[in-house]
Amino acid sequence: MRVAAVSVDEPAVTRALAAKQGYTFPILSDPDAKVIRRYDLLHEGGHRGSDIARPAEFLIDETGTIRWMNLTEDYKVRVTAETILEELDRLGR
């Protein structure tokens, strides 16, 4: 299993966030929101008038099929790691 994040922030901002939070997974920079738009996750003007990605978590299998997803409109809301682990167990992973 691999974890990755996608953000509209520039690479320097994502590196600083990862360092500050102690994240060990990659945070991919998508300042033009190409990937974010492809998954219909752009929240235009979502943070102080700036475009951001809607919070979303996906479990994608080895064939590229989305097996589970969690979407929210509030950028402050995130699913817990416990919930994701429960979904992985449910999926038999």
Order of alpha helices (4+ residues) and beta strands (2+ residues): beta-alpha-beta-alpha-beta-beta-beta-beta-alpha
